[in-house]
């Protein structure tokens, strides 16, 4: 019997490109619902018709931290807040969830979901139940990582001080009427600061390298850039050197955040450390939005699945708006396990939506 695994990450599925009143949602990053459906259908028919297929979501599939709660973006995130936001995502992407339901209705198809930093809210039991109800199948939920057949699958945010989640303290309950998520500083920064800047410059977090964007912005977008940098400095100092409900003020952690600061971390060193285990031959990360395939030792490989969202490169060698729908397909031939970095092309449409694409 043919057997494969499909690993993908960083879709950043939000509440849809259009609001209930017909307004455009500038915070939506995912416009590949149709391509995703094509990929799942392709791996459900033909040579894969009777195959055992495990779909592995490796974090940041849903972009819950960029979804509003009745028009606001709270940092006090209860289970009720998360289920409300998830309901809007399900409503905003009917093709995506219908495709998942269709795929998982086949008895040899399974879904494993590894939590990332943008979908940390899927730690809530009711959010998981709501997601499973939408796709009509049970999910193998993994909070941090998933190891199978010598492959270590992990989103990658745990290797950054700014986004690291405390696995021993996922929720905060002390002196609170109900539990709330224990958010890392990077999530607080995104909700309280970055979203306000993205409302004016939606492509801000899609441009690389960040240094080139910074210099370009200083020259061509001077006022907004200088005012944003000043506000950023004030925000950083006010949140890192004061006590709050999420953590005690820590100079050591603050210095770690500054030292490790990187908009798009490569994570190759972290992969090498994991691959020191003799039982593992491959590490698959996401998070960085940069797809890569790096042999790190004999029989040891690091693969990053990249992202299905737009990337805008300011490098001369790759200057352009890019979108490669990359994923890992793990193939089995007897006892041989072969992870391959692929990208989905699918059917090229005659036309498409120019605004939401």
C-alpha positions, 0 to 999 in steps of 0.5 A: 500500500502506498504511503505518504505524508504532506507537511506544510506550514505558515498559511496564516489563514485569517477571517477572509479577504472580505468583511460582512459589509463588503469591506476589504480585510487588509490583514488577510494573508491567505488567498490560496484556498483553491490551490490547497483544494487542488493539492488535496484532491491530487493526493486523493486520486490517481496513484494516490487513490488508495494511499495512506496520506497523513497531512501535517500542519506545522504551525501558523496555519491559522492566523488567530492573533490577526483576527479581531474580536468584535472589532478589537484585538485583545491580548487578554485571550480567553477560550470564548475570545478564541472560539469567536475568532475561529468561527470567523475564520471558518466562515471566511474560508469556506473552500479551505475547510470544505476541502479539508473535510472532503480530504479527511472523509476518506478512511486512510487520510489523517491530520496532525496539527502542530501548534505555532505562535500565530495559532497558539489559541488552538491550545484551547479544548473548545477551539480544537472541538470547533475545528474538528467539527468544521472538518468532520474529523478528529485531529492529532494535536501536538503542542510543540513538536511531532516525531514520526519515522525519524522525522522531527516536525516543529514550527520553530518559534521555540528557538526564539526568545521573543516567540518562545512559549512556556510549555509548563505554563500554557495558561494563566489562572492566578487571580483571574476569573477564567484562564487566559493564554500565556502569550510570549512577548512577540505575540503581544508586540504583534497585537499591540504594536505591529498591527497598527503599523500594518494597517497603514503599510500592510506589506511590512512583514512580507519584505526581506531583507528587513535592513533593505526595507528599513533604509528604503523606508527612511528615504521614501517614507521618512515620517512614518518610519521615524515615528514608528521607530520612536514608538517601537523604542517606547513600547519595548522599554515600557513592556520589557522593563516593567512587570505585567501579567504575562511575566516578571521583568527580566533583564536577561530575557530582554538581552536575549530578545535583542541578541536573537532579534531576527525578522526571518530566522534561518533556524539551521543551528537549531536543526543541527542540534536536534539532528544529533540524535541518532534516531532522527534523519530529518528536521522540518521547520516552518516559521521563517517563511524561507523554504530551504533544503540543507544537508547538515551531515551524512544522512541528516537533512534540515528542510524548511517548508516556507510559506504560502503567503506573499514574500516581497524580496528587495535583494537584487538577485531575487527582486520581486513579489514571490509566492511559491506554494512549498511543502514537504512530501515524505515518500516511503519505499519499503523501509526507506523514508525520503522527505522531498521539498516540493512546490505546488503549481496546480492548474493555472486559471484563465483569470483570478481575483486581482484584489484578493490575490 
